Amino acid sequence: MSEEVAHTRPAVPLAASLAQFTEKLIARRGVEQSNVLFGGQIGPATKALSARTNAIGVGDKAPHFSLPMAEGGMWSLGEHLALGEYASLVVVFYRGTWCTYCNLYLRGLLEVRSQLSDANAALIAVSPEAAPASGDDASAEDARFPVLIDHGGKVAEQFGLTFEMDDAAKNVLKSSGLDLEKRNADGRWILPVPRDIRDQSLRQCCLRSCRCRLSHPA
């Protein structure tokens, strides 16, 4: 494929990409095993979120946090805001590079990075994985963004977004050679509910988002 064709080919809509992957997953694993995998995550995540009293909502102040970056060094919300380089910040919580849904979603954000730029918005991703990466599409110099390692999901917990899948779903993943006790930084199966947190000045760029006051960390 030529570079010109690669740049001019229209991107597949995110919803379509996610639906296509779901169909392939069900075809590969079968309906019964897929239901165990989906239900073992959706059920516990929904239950955890409904029981939370500390979830960040529209207009709430974002908690201050500092985390190590996958490429080395530290990233601090307070320091980022103090620099005043961006009007907005999008914080994406994702489960890890093993999660194809998360990777597709990150690529979707990169495809609208011009909108983020127009909104003067920065993008960061937060994952409990010990050695996460920002995905294939983030390898280009103009597509880089910080990927932060959230040991034990402590920052995700501050935002009220953590859950643990049930044992049946864990066993399905383990049978495929995926053991989150080995991949996650703290050796546990704690995961964030995939979510974007953005401040009120960003519009129309992200899906499944809630707006909070990142300009005034608590």
Secondary structure, DSSP 8 states (H G I E B T S, - for coil): --HHHHHHS----HHHHHHHHHHHHHHHH-HHHHHHHHHHHHHHHHHHHHH-S----TT-B----EEEBTTSSEEEHHHHHHHT--SEEEEEE---TT-HHHHHHHHHHHHTHHHHHHTTEEEEEEE-BSS----GGGGSGGG---EEE-GGGHHHHHTT-EEE--HHHHHHHHHTT--HHHHBTTSS-EEE--EEEE-TT--SS-SSEEE-BTTS--
